[in-house]
């Protein structure tokens, strides 16, 4: 299934907007979203069978740039997105943000996004 370029560009725009940044225009093809600490790639695909290889490639590029690789995945006509991040980086980020068990359990209801 081939997607029109406006479709995947819109996906990149929406992810960038949610993160308070913008799409990377005419880049080296390594990342879709501009961010200071993350190298973010978005995939809008019907199948995620290649997610492992996409993430491996992104991770190598992120390491060269001193950034954290983040892969966002969404299927066409679906609202929910998934985020792929290295577990050790996830742990480091939660610690840096002060998201210990006590903090998160107290604020979890406010943190969760309700989908209808």
C-alpha atoms as one frame of an Amber mdcrd trajectory, in Angstrom:
protein
   0.000   0.000   0.000   1.540   3.265  -1.134   0.656   6.396   0.779   0.371
   9.810  -0.798   3.224  12.084   0.306   0.742  14.471   1.939  -0.394  11.631
   4.203   2.978  10.793   5.705   4.037  14.451   5.766   0.898  15.185   7.797
   1.892  12.398  10.193   5.341  13.927  10.627   3.753  17.345  11.185   1.364
  15.966  13.830   4.128  14.183  15.740   6.343  17.277  15.614   3.509  19.514
  16.781   2.738  17.212  19.716   6.394  17.469  20.758   6.497  21.253  20.345
   8.897  21.212  17.422   8.780  20.962  13.628   9.392  18.599  10.738  12.897
  18.328   9.358  12.738  19.557   5.773  15.054  18.207   3.074  17.357  16.499
   5.545  19.803  13.683   5.045  16.904  11.253   5.310  17.893  10.139   8.779
  15.205  11.837  10.876  11.784  13.325  10.309  11.465  15.585  13.347  13.786
  18.311  14.673  14.622  17.901  18.357  17.558  18.777  20.592  17.953  15.412
  22.333  15.992  12.944  20.190  16.495  11.686  16.655  12.885  10.996  15.698
  11.669   8.991  12.736   8.000   8.421  11.945   6.544   5.458  10.119   2.968
   5.406   8.867   2.643   1.867   7.584   0.118  -0.934   7.416   2.719  -3.400
   8.676   5.431  -2.949  11.268   7.348  -6.101  10.359  10.437  -3.993   9.652
  10.287  -1.962  12.879  13.363  -3.690  14.293  15.513  -2.854  11.296  14.122
   0.701  11.139  15.005   1.211  14.790  18.489  -0.339  14.427  19.295   2.008
  11.551  17.929   5.020  13.442  19.854   4.051  16.591  23.166   3.960  14.740
  22.554   7.430  13.328  21.400   8.764  16.721  24.546   7.463  18.382  26.708
   9.292  15.811  24.835  12.519  16.594  24.782  12.055  20.375  20.990  11.802
  20.456  18.388   9.296  21.607  16.655   7.332  18.854  12.850   7.488  18.909
  10.703   5.704  16.350   6.995   6.485  16.136   4.673   3.992  14.477   1.091
   4.412  13.329  -1.091   2.427  10.984  -3.182   4.274   8.393  -6.708   5.084
   9.577  -5.774   4.384  13.199  -5.441   7.037  15.873  -3.062   5.368  18.317
   0.687   5.734  17.853   3.383   3.585  19.367   6.816   4.818  20.372   9.935
   2.669  20.222  12.857   3.695  22.403  15.812   1.769  23.798  14.900   0.509
  27.273  18.088   1.829  28.918  17.404   5.282  27.465  13.811   5.053  28.709
  15.040   4.262  32.229  17.525   7.143  32.121  14.829   9.555  30.950  12.366
   8.523  33.663  15.039   8.958  36.328  16.093  12.342  34.943  12.456  13.467
  34.936  12.017  12.342  38.545   9.368   9.803  37.614   9.831   7.421  40.497
   7.063   5.032  41.571   5.728   7.444  44.194   5.562  10.444  41.860   4.000
   8.597  38.976   1.410   6.706  41.020   0.190   9.959  42.584  -0.093  11.771
  39.242  -0.952   8.925  36.900  -4.628   9.797  36.382  -3.679  13.290  35.176
  -0.824  11.977  33.022  -2.853   9.475  31.014  -4.406  10.552  27.746  -8.002
   9.464  27.428  -8.934   8.171  23.967 -12.521   8.024  22.880
